[in-house]
Amino acid sequence: MGKEKGFKVTYTTADPAGLEAFHQAYDKAIEDVSSLFGKSYSHYIAGEQVQSQEVFTDLNPTNQELLIGKFQKGEAAEFNSAVEAALAVFKTWRDQSFQQRCSIMRKAAEIIGQRKYELAAIMSLEAGKNRLEAMGDVEESADLIRYYCSQMEEAEGFVRTMGKLSPNEKAMGVLRPYGVWVVISPFNFPLALATGMSAGVLIAGNTAVFKPSSDTPLIGLKLYEIYKEAGIPDGVFNFITGPGGNFEETIFKNNKISGLVFTGSSEVGMSLYKGFSQDYPRPCILEMGSKNPAIVTQNADLDMAAEGVMKSAFGLGGQKCSACSRVYVHKKIEDFFLEKLLEKTSQIEIGDPAKRNVYLGPLINQRALEKFKTWAGICRQEGKILVGGKVLTEGSLAKGYFVEPTIVTGLPKGHKIFQEELFLPLLVEAPVDSLEEAVEECNKVDYGLTAGIFSSDQKEIEYFFKETESGVLYANRRSGATTGAWPGVQPFCGWKKSGSTGKGGCGPYYVAQFMREQSRTVME
Ligand code: NAD
């Protein structure tokens, strides 16, 4: 393992010198975790195992015959008792010093680091992530905790002395936790997003009821175990599984819940947003979907642009909130760019993402597969498919949700394919006459999460930065035109229909969102 020391896999960096050791350790982890699959798991409320009437199955999207585990199909009653458990210990957790809370959370980050191969291997098998992407997710989770702890520490617990109106007045401004938060995470970054959101909640001094995606509950359970091992007291972080729809009304009606933090689709997020504040406003932090564009200007390095677009369009099968799903290319260089893009796309290795060198794994579930079929049909009928378009069912791909990476062109720019988030490996291309036209097209959608430009002209880049209505912008990124944000490096803020607060995960203002202000004035 010598060479692997200090080796860190992110979404955009992987030191080739460490890769052999990385793969060997990964092979072993896949073997180890596979032998543990097929068990039944409980909810965890106040540290106790709790069962529901029914269970649901968690299957491997690469091979639907492989059972990852059985999980509880929770209902309102279990959810409400988890809220009670979180409320019962809120004051104790709140009244620990922020240094104590950060010390426990930093321990959790350390454990994630120690168990990173096990966690990444589970993710490859449960979420269909390739090895580097899965390890990136795990490393990001640990970095999110550390970064959010440092926000609390640098702000010295968010306690500050304020001004005076009279000499004998002593005024303090403090940020204080709210109480119980519900944390709901999606399948696609099953550890990083669950960890990031819950770390924000817990570091700030709140307690949590956590519900992972029903496609990735085992990784969610691992987070519960890690927090417990790190020393998070029982009840501070409760683990509930089940279809999200089972809990919506409960979340709306239970006024003991103080806040909601959610990452997922805009459809679900907006429904939660509208229903959550019925009697009075409650904080609702949402990170949602998008339809992220890349622009390739006449002044672009086309090889770099093709690689950046290919990676962001097809990494994790387009199932990233930051995936590039539309590309606007200056008409003068369109043919040259497409030639390079098609060449790079044709080289993508498709298969079991738990195996080394496989880049593209399966879609997450049957619903996504059906959606692909529908949209590939629309593309075939109304546009021109340049590559892909088919479901893959041959040989080892027969039992998984595998599809071809697909590029379509020839559709009018007003077509709904330029507007709707599909969450599939399906990229639509359109020619443009100018950068101005491209940026105008970028901004026409309701979403505004990420966008990228390829240009060697600084003025073009500045124009793009100034005019594009998205929270995360990249220029000339070979490792990913629109994807690959990292804590403390790229604040990840959804604008418009992509987010609710104007402050992003991975950014410097994240933790403060989980607290409310209190001013304390004493006349001395
Ligand atoms: P989803 O909206 O289907 O589910 C997200 C979570 O919400 C899951 O845990 C699900 O069980 C739960 N849920 C579903 N319906 C619910 C309801 N009625 N009440 C309460 N909870 C409910 O999303 P997904 O398919 O898991 O993830 C993909 C989506 O997430 C995409 O739209 C993607 O863009 C978005 N996403 C956004 C970001 C970001 O940072 N902006 C990051 C990752 C993913």
Residues whose N, C-alpha, C, O or C-beta is under 5 A from the ligand:
A	BS01	NAD	I184 S185 P186 F187 K211 P212 S213 S214 G242 P243 G244 G245 E248 T263 G264 S265 S266 V268 E287 M288 G289 S290 K320 C321 G494 S498
